[in-house]
Amino acid sequence: MSDTDLPGGDVPGPDLPPPTTPPVDIPPPTTPPVDLPPPTAETLPPRPSSAPDGGRAARRHAAEVAAQEEAATSQHRLLIVSGVVAGLVAAVFLVWAVFGKPHDNYDSSPTPSASATGPVQPTLLWLVQDKEGIAVNDALLSVGGSVKRANVITIPSNVVVDVATGGTLPFGQIARLPDPNGPASALSDAIGVNVDGTFAMNALAFSGLVDAVGGITADVDVDVLAVAADGTQTVVVSAGRAVVLQGPQAAAYATYLAPGEPEEARMARFTQVLRLTVAKLPSDVTKVGSIISGLGASARSTVPTSVLAAFLVKLQSDVLVDNAAYKNLPVKPIDSGGTVTAYGVDQAAAAVMVQELLPDAARKPGPNTKVRVLVQNGVGTPGLNAAARQLIVDAGFTFVNGANAPTLGHETTQIVVPDATDQSRTWGNDIAIALGVSPSDVVVDASGQSVADVIVVLGADFKPVAP
């Protein structure tokens, strides 16, 4: 996969099975989520010559604890410690109480699952951008919640998603748009998770973060090459086991994708560098806040620094004791009509992942959270989903592109609501009116699917409005 050559627009492709009457049953995904191997301090991803995995968790824990102790010395030199214990305790309580409340430039969409003490399972989108502003390293992080562990979900920079401004873009390119909340909103709409904040930085800031913790020791699976304007190649980082990486080398390795490699290779490198860096962060909120502030304008957060620091301290505590799950966002090929394979979110597999890892961060329709409507093309006419998109959005719903239905030739549209409550019936009727189809197209799904709040399969009775 490439992070620059995916087309935008409405791209059809195989997706969820069509809803039927009686109720629809969404089968398990045929392509399961891609799990990263359990990370270790010795290797991530494993090299062909790596040693057996016995005692991996113990080695990882020992290595990361040692790394934290090593970092303490450099942190003492780099950070200015301020405040007293009582003030720190109060600050920690305060930031967790307000986590998820909008910052001055933090858009209210997506809206956090707020409670009296903030989100039950806070989430953070971490982005590292290249020189062109494309977010080549992307991960959704979470802490707390009923799962009682941290989660690190890496997102392919070239997976095609819908954007609020209309149309589709590879996920990494959304970071180039003016809205700092654009990537978080697009991800929230795509997988149905509240994203409470975004921490975006360029490679220079990421390098500074690694330097602030004293560098890391990682296994490097490939030589990292820099190509000059005249085509000359220089080895920036040499492959090897237990390579000491200072900031510039770590950032170069985390963002590197060799020619012909799949995007998953870069995602694995970023996961390793991110994990090792987080493990060496201080366990002191004030010190972490000082590190974040020291990154300057090259790093931007949509939540206050104190809130971000408290989140990272909690993440660090889970990473150190190996209480973290590492996953890739599940994707699948979609038919783009071109020679380059395009990828979209595997909606069924993503729904399973959200239930497993992010149950307390899942979006629930309410006064501040829109209903997610997954739309499939049940006719096969190109652009049908795009025609329905604006009608769905104008009616106050969130549009989720389901590409083509598995079977085509549907004569009538089906609007599948989750139950027979008045609220669900209202959703269905409003969607039918927006699409200009009969309210009799609304059916109830008793299967308990969690792919979206409402599923629509467009039929021949849907007539796109001429532009």
C-alpha positions as CSV (number, residue, x, y, z in Angstrom):
1,M,0.0,0.0,0.0
2,S,1.2,3.6,-0.6
3,D,0.2,6.6,1.4
4,T,-0.1,8.9,-1.6
5,D,-1.6,7.1,-4.5
6,L,-5.1,6.3,-3.3
7,P,-8.0,8.0,-5.2
8,G,-10.7,9.9,-3.4
9,G,-14.4,9.9,-4.2
10,D,-17.1,7.3,-3.8
11,V,-15.4,3.9,-4.3
12,P,-17.6,0.8,-4.3
13,G,-16.4,-2.5,-3.0
14,P,-17.5,-5.7,-1.2
15,D,-18.8,-4.9,2.3
16,L,-21.4,-6.1,4.8
17,P,-24.1,-8.6,3.8
18,P,-27.4,-6.9,2.8
19,P,-30.1,-6.4,5.4
20,T,-33.1,-8.6,4.8
21,T,-36.6,-8.8,6.0
22,P,-37.0,-10.5,8.4
23,P,-34.1,-9.1,10.4
24,V,-30.6,-8.8,9.1
25,D,-27.7,-11.0,10.4
26,I,-24.3,-9.5,9.9
27,P,-21.9,-12.5,9.8
28,P,-18.4,-12.3,11.2
29,P,-15.9,-10.6,9.0
30,T,-14.1,-12.7,6.5
31,T,-10.9,-10.8,7.0
32,P,-10.1,-10.6,10.7
33,P,-8.3,-7.7,12.2
34,V,-4.5,-7.7,11.8
35,D,-3.0,-8.1,15.2
36,L,0.5,-6.9,15.9
37,P,2.6,-9.4,17.6
38,P,2.9,-8.8,21.3
39,P,5.6,-6.2,21.6
40,T,8.8,-6.9,23.4
41,A,11.8,-4.8,24.5
42,E,13.9,-7.0,22.3
43,T,12.0,-6.9,19.0
44,L,8.9,-5.4,17.3
45,P,8.3,-6.5,14.7
46,P,10.4,-9.8,15.0
47,R,13.2,-10.2,12.7
48,P,13.7,-13.6,10.9
49,S,16.8,-14.2,13.0
50,S,15.2,-13.4,16.4
51,A,15.4,-15.7,19.3
52,P,12.4,-17.8,20.5
53,D,9.6,-16.0,22.4
54,G,9.8,-17.8,25.7
55,G,9.8,-15.5,28.7
56,R,9.0,-12.5,26.4
57,A,6.7,-10.7,28.9
58,A,9.3,-11.0,31.6
59,R,12.1,-9.7,29.4
60,R,9.9,-6.8,28.2
61,H,9.0,-5.8,31.7
62,A,12.6,-5.9,32.9
63,A,13.9,-4.0,29.9
64,E,11.3,-1.3,30.1
65,V,11.8,-0.8,33.9
66,A,15.5,-0.6,33.3
67,A,14.9,1.9,30.5
68,Q,12.8,4.0,32.9
69,E,15.5,4.0,35.5
70,E,18.1,5.0,32.8
71,A,15.8,7.8,31.7
72,A,15.6,9.3,35.3
73,T,19.1,10.7,35.1
74,S,18.6,12.5,31.8
75,Q,15.1,13.7,32.9
76,H,16.8,15.2,36.0
77,R,19.0,17.3,33.7
78,L,16.3,18.2,31.2
79,L,13.3,19.0,33.3
80,I,12.5,21.7,35.9
81,V,10.5,20.3,38.7
82,S,7.8,22.6,40.0
83,G,4.9,22.4,42.5
84,V,4.5,20.5,45.7
85,V,2.9,17.1,46.4
86,A,-0.4,18.5,47.5
87,G,-0.6,20.7,44.4
88,L,0.3,17.8,42.1
89,V,-2.4,15.6,43.6
90,A,-5.0,18.3,43.2
91,A,-3.8,18.9,39.6
92,V,-4.1,15.2,38.7
93,F,-7.6,15.1,40.1
94,L,-8.5,18.3,38.2
95,V,-7.3,17.2,34.8
96,W,-9.1,13.9,35.0
97,A,-12.2,15.7,36.1
98,V,-12.2,17.9,33.0
99,F,-10.7,15.4,30.4
100,G,-12.8,15.5,27.3
101,K,-14.2,19.0,27.9
102,P,-13.6,21.1,24.7
103,H,-10.4,23.2,24.5
104,D,-10.7,26.7,22.9
105,N,-10.0,25.2,19.4
106,Y,-11.4,21.8,20.1
107,D,-14.5,21.1,18.0
108,S,-17.5,19.7,19.8
109,S,-17.7,16.9,17.2
110,P,-17.0,14.2,18.0
111,T,-18.3,14.7,21.5
112,P,-16.6,12.8,24.3
113,S,-18.7,10.4,26.4
114,A,-18.7,12.9,29.2
115,S,-19.6,12.1,32.8
116,A,-19.2,13.9,36.1
117,T,-15.6,12.8,36.1
118,G,-14.9,12.9,32.4
119,P,-14.8,10.0,29.9
120,V,-14.8,6.5,31.4
121,Q,-12.3,5.4,28.8
122,P,-10.4,8.4,27.6
123,T,-9.0,8.3,24.0
124,L,-6.3,10.2,22.2
125,L,-5.4,10.3,18.5
126,W,-1.6,10.5,18.1
127,L,-0.3,11.8,14.7
128,V,3.2,12.2,13.3
129,Q,3.3,14.2,10.0
130,D,5.9,14.2,7.3
131,K,7.4,17.2,5.5
132,E,4.3,17.4,3.3
133,G,2.0,17.5,6.3
134,I,0.7,13.9,5.7
135,A,0.2,12.0,8.9
136,V,2.3,8.9,8.2
137,N,2.2,7.6,11.8
138,D,-1.3,7.4,13.3
139,A,-2.6,5.6,16.4
140,L,-5.7,5.8,18.6
141,L,-4.8,5.3,22.2
142,S,-7.0,4.6,25.2
143,V,-6.6,4.1,28.9
144,G,-8.9,3.0,31.7
145,G,-12.5,1.8,31.2
146,S,-14.0,-1.6,32.0
147,V,-11.2,-3.4,30.1
148,K,-8.7,-2.0,32.7
149,R,-5.9,-1.7,30.2
150,A,-4.4,0.6,27.6
151,N,-5.0,0.1,23.9
152,V,-2.8,1.2,21.0
153,I,-4.6,0.9,17.7
154,T,-2.5,1.9,14.7
155,I,-4.3,3.3,11.7
156,P,-3.0,2.9,8.1
157,S,-2.3,6.4,6.7
158,N,-3.7,5.3,3.3
159,V,-7.0,3.8,4.4
160,V,-9.8,5.8,2.6
161,V,-12.4,7.4,4.9
162,D,-15.1,10.1,4.5
163,V,-14.4,13.6,5.6
164,A,-16.8,16.2,7.0
165,T,-16.2,18.5,4.0
166,G,-17.5,15.8,1.7
167,G,-15.9,13.1,-0.4
168,T,-13.2,10.8,0.7
169,L,-9.4,11.0,1.5
170,P,-6.7,8.7,2.6
171,F,-6.6,9.2,6.4
172,G,-3.1,10.6,6.6
173,Q,-4.0,13.4,4.2
174,I,-6.8,14.7,6.4
175,A,-4.2,16.2,8.7
176,R,-3.3,18.7,6.0
177,L,-6.8,20.2,6.2
178,P,-7.3,23.4,8.3
179,D,-9.5,21.8,10.9
180,P,-7.3,20.4,13.7
181,N,-10.1,18.1,14.7
182,G,-10.6,16.7,11.1
183,P,-8.7,13.4,11.6
184,A,-10.4,12.7,14.9
185,S,-13.9,13.5,13.5
186,A,-13.3,11.3,10.4
187,L,-12.1,8.4,12.6
188,S,-15.0,8.8,15.0
189,D,-17.5,8.7,12.2
190,A,-15.7,5.7,10.5
191,I,-15.6,3.4,13.5
192,G,-18.1,4.8,16.0
193,V,-15.7,5.8,18.8
194,N,-15.5,9.0,20.7
195,V,-12.1,10.6,20.2
196,D,-11.4,13.0,23.1
197,G,-8.4,14.7,21.8
198,T,-5.6,14.9,19.2
199,F,-1.8,15.1,19.7
200,A,-0.2,16.0,16.4
201,M,3.5,16.7,15.7
202,N,6.0,16.8,12.9
203,A,9.1,14.5,12.8
204,L,11.2,17.2,14.5
205,A,8.9,17.3,17.6
206,F,8.8,13.5,17.7
207,S,12.5,13.5,17.6
208,G,12.6,16.0,20.5
209,L,10.3,13.7,22.5
210,V,12.6,10.8,22.1
211,D,15.6,12.9,23.0
212,A,13.7,14.2,26.1
213,V,13.6,10.6,27.5
214,G,17.2,9.9,26.7
215,G,16.8,8.0,23.5
216,I,15.6,4.4,23.1
217,T,17.1,1.0,22.3
218,A,15.2,-0.8,19.6
219,D,15.5,-3.6,17.0
220,V,15.8,-2.1,13.6
221,D,14.5,-4.5,10.9
222,V,15.7,-2.6,7.8
223,D,18.4,-0.1,6.8
224,V,16.7,3.3,6.8
225,L,17.8,5.2,3.6
226,A,17.8,8.9,2.8
227,V,17.7,9.7,-0.9
228,A,19.3,13.0,-2.0
229,A,18.1,15.1,-4.9
230,D,20.7,13.5,-7.2
231,G,19.5,10.0,-6.3
232,T,22.4,9.3,-3.9
233,Q,21.3,7.0,-1.0
234,T,22.6,7.4,2.5
235,V,22.0,4.9,5.4
236,V,20.5,7.0,8.2
237,V,19.9,4.0,10.5
238,S,21.5,0.6,10.1
239,A,19.5,-2.5,10.7
240,G,20.4,-4.5,13.8
241,R,19.4,-5.8,17.2
242,A,19.4,-3.5,20.3
243,V,20.3,-0.4,18.3
244,V,20.5,2.8,20.4
245,L,18.4,5.5,18.7
246,Q,18.5,9.1,19.5
247,G,15.7,11.4,18.5
248,P,16.4,11.9,14.8
249,Q,17.2,8.3,14.2
250,A,14.1,7.1,16.0
251,A,11.8,9.5,14.1
252,A,13.4,8.4,10.8
253,Y,12.8,4.7,11.6
254,A,9.3,5.2,12.9
255,T,8.2,7.0,9.7
256,Y,10.2,4.9,7.2
257,L,8.5,2.8,4.5
258,A,10.9,1.1,2.1
259,P,9.9,0.8,-1.6
260,G,7.4,-2.1,-2.1
261,E,6.7,-2.6,1.6
262,P,3.1,-2.7,2.9
263,E,1.9,0.1,5.2
264,E,1.8,-2.5,8.0
265,A,5.6,-2.5,8.1
266,R,5.7,1.2,8.9
267,M,2.9,0.8,11.4
268,A,4.9,-1.8,13.3
269,R,8.0,0.4,13.4
270,F,6.0,3.3,14.8
271,T,4.4,1.1,17.4
272,Q,7.8,-0.1,18.6
273,V,9.2,3.4,18.8
274,L,6.0,4.8,20.5
275,R,5.9,2.0,23.0
276,L,9.6,2.4,24.0
277,T,9.3,6.2,24.2
278,V,6.2,6.1,26.3
279,A,7.8,3.5,28.6
280,K,10.6,6.0,29.4
281,L,8.4,8.9,30.2
282,P,8.4,10.2,33.8
283,S,5.6,9.0,36.1
284,D,5.2,12.6,37.2
285,V,2.5,14.6,35.5
286,T,4.4,17.9,36.0
287,K,7.5,16.5,34.3
288,V,5.6,15.1,31.4
289,G,3.9,18.5,31.0
290,S,7.3,20.2,30.9
291,I,8.4,17.8,28.1
292,I,5.3,18.5,26.1
293,S,5.7,22.2,26.5
294,G,9.3,21.9,25.4
295,L,8.3,20.5,22.0
296,G,7.1,24.0,21.1
297,A,4.9,24.8,18.1
298,S,5.9,21.7,16.2
299,A,3.6,19.7,18.5
300,R,-0.1,20.7,18.9
301,S,-2.8,19.3,21.1
302,T,-6.5,19.9,21.1
303,V,-6.7,19.4,24.8
304,P,-4.8,21.3,27.6
305,T,-1.2,20.2,28.3
306,S,-2.1,19.2,31.8
307,V,-4.8,16.8,30.5
308,L,-2.5,15.4,27.9
309,A,0.2,14.8,30.4
310,A,-2.1,13.0,32.8
311,F,-3.3,10.7,30.0
312,L,0.3,9.9,29.0
313,V,1.3,9.1,32.6
314,K,-1.6,6.6,32.8
315,L,-0.6,5.1,29.5
316,Q,3.0,4.9,30.6
317,S,2.0,3.0,33.8
318,D,0.1,0.4,31.7
319,V,2.9,0.0,29.1
320,L,5.5,-0.6,31.8
321,V,3.6,-3.6,33.2
322,D,2.7,-4.9,29.8
323,N,-1.0,-4.1,30.4
324,A,-1.6,-2.8,26.9
325,A,-3.1,-4.3,23.8
326,Y,-1.6,-3.5,20.3
327,K,-3.8,-3.8,17.2
328,N,-4.1,-2.5,13.7
329,L,-7.3,-1.0,12.5
330,P,-8.9,-3.7,10.3
331,V,-9.1,-2.7,6.6
332,K,-10.0,-4.5,3.4
333,P,-9.5,-3.9,-0.3
334,I,-12.1,-1.9,-2.1
335,D,-12.7,-1.6,-5.8
336,S,-11.4,1.8,-6.9
337,G,-11.7,1.2,-10.6
338,G,-7.9,1.8,-11.0
339,T,-4.7,-0.3,-11.1
340,V,-3.7,0.6,-7.5
341,T,-5.4,-1.3,-4.7
342,A,-7.4,1.0,-2.4
343,Y,-8.3,0.1,1.2
344,G,-11.3,1.0,3.3
345,V,-12.3,0.3,6.9
346,D,-13.6,-3.3,7.4
347,Q,-16.8,-2.1,9.2
348,A,-17.8,-5.5,10.6
349,A,-14.3,-6.3,11.9
350,A,-13.9,-2.8,13.3
351,A,-17.2,-3.1,15.2
352,V,-15.9,-6.3,16.8
353,M,-12.7,-4.5,17.7
354,V,-14.5,-1.6,19.3
355,Q,-16.7,-4.0,21.4
356,E,-13.6,-5.8,22.5
357,L,-11.2,-2.9,23.2
358,L,-13.2,0.3,23.4
359,P,-16.6,-0.6,24.9
360,D,-16.7,2.5,27.1
361,A,-15.6,4.9,24.3
362,A,-18.1,3.7,21.8
363,R,-20.4,6.4,20.4
364,K,-24.0,6.2,21.5
365,P,-26.7,8.4,19.8
366,G,-27.8,11.2,22.0
367,P,-28.3,15.0,22.1
368,N,-24.7,15.6,21.3
369,T,-23.8,12.6,19.2
370,K,-25.3,11.9,15.8
371,V,-26.8,8.6,14.6
372,R,-24.3,6.7,12.4
373,V,-26.0,5.5,9.1
374,L,-24.0,3.0,7.1
375,V,-25.1,3.2,3.4
376,Q,-24.6,0.4,0.9
377,N,-25.2,0.5,-2.9
378,G,-27.7,-2.3,-3.6
379,V,-28.1,-1.4,-7.3
380,G,-24.5,-1.1,-8.6
381,T,-24.9,2.3,-10.2
382,P,-21.6,4.2,-9.7
383,G,-21.8,7.1,-7.4
384,L,-25.1,6.1,-5.7
385,N,-23.7,6.3,-2.2
386,A,-22.2,9.7,-2.9
387,A,-25.6,10.9,-4.0
388,A,-27.2,9.6,-0.8
389,R,-24.4,11.1,1.4
390,Q,-25.5,14.7,1.3
391,L,-29.1,13.8,1.9
392,I,-28.2,11.8,5.0
393,V,-25.9,14.6,6.3
394,D,-28.5,17.3,5.7
395,A,-31.0,15.3,7.6
396,G,-28.7,15.5,10.7
397,F,-27.1,12.0,10.5
398,T,-23.5,10.8,10.2
399,F,-22.9,9.1,6.9
400,V,-20.7,5.9,6.8
401,N,-19.8,4.6,3.4
402,G,-20.5,0.9,3.2
403,A,-19.5,0.7,-0.5
404,N,-21.4,-2.0,-2.6
405,A,-23.7,-4.5,-1.0
406,P,-22.7,-8.1,-1.4
407,T,-25.6,-8.6,-3.8
408,L,-26.9,-6.1,-6.3
409,G,-30.3,-5.7,-8.0
410,H,-32.3,-4.5,-5.0
411,E,-35.6,-3.1,-6.3
412,T,-36.5,-1.3,-3.1
413,T,-34.4,0.4,-0.5
414,Q,-34.1,-1.2,2.9
415,I,-33.6,1.0,6.1
416,V,-32.7,-1.3,9.0
417,V,-33.2,0.1,12.5
418,P,-32.0,-1.6,15.6
419,D,-35.3,-2.1,17.4
420,A,-39.0,-1.2,17.3
421,T,-38.8,1.7,19.8
422,D,-40.3,5.1,18.9
423,Q,-36.8,6.6,18.7
424,S,-35.6,4.0,16.2
425,R,-38.7,4.3,14.1
426,T,-38.2,8.0,14.0
427,W,-34.7,7.6,12.7
428,G,-35.9,5.3,10.0
429,N,-38.8,7.5,8.9
430,D,-36.5,10.6,8.9
431,I,-34.0,8.7,6.7
432,A,-36.8,7.5,4.4
433,I,-38.0,11.1,3.9
434,A,-34.5,12.4,3.3
435,L,-33.9,9.7,0.6
436,G,-37.3,10.1,-0.9
437,V,-38.3,6.5,-0.5
438,S,-41.3,5.0,1.2
439,P,-41.5,4.7,5.0
440,S,-42.5,1.1,4.4
441,D,-38.8,0.5,3.5
442,V,-38.1,0.7,7.3
443,V,-37.6,-2.7,8.9
444,V,-36.5,-3.8,12.3
445,D,-33.3,-5.7,12.9
446,A,-33.4,-8.1,15.9
447,S,-29.9,-9.5,15.4
448,G,-28.2,-7.0,17.6
449,Q,-25.7,-5.9,15.0
450,S,-23.3,-3.1,16.1
451,V,-21.8,-2.1,12.8
452,A,-23.8,1.1,12.8
453,D,-26.9,2.6,14.4
454,V,-28.9,2.3,11.1
455,I,-28.0,0.3,8.0
456,V,-29.4,1.4,4.6
457,V,-29.2,-0.6,1.4
458,L,-30.1,1.6,-1.5
459,G,-32.5,0.1,-4.1
460,A,-33.8,1.1,-7.5
461,D,-36.5,3.2,-5.9
462,F,-33.9,5.7,-4.7
463,K,-33.6,8.5,-7.3
464,P,-30.6,10.7,-6.8
465,V,-31.4,14.4,-7.0
466,A,-29.8,16.0,-10.1
467,P,-27.1,18.6,-9.2
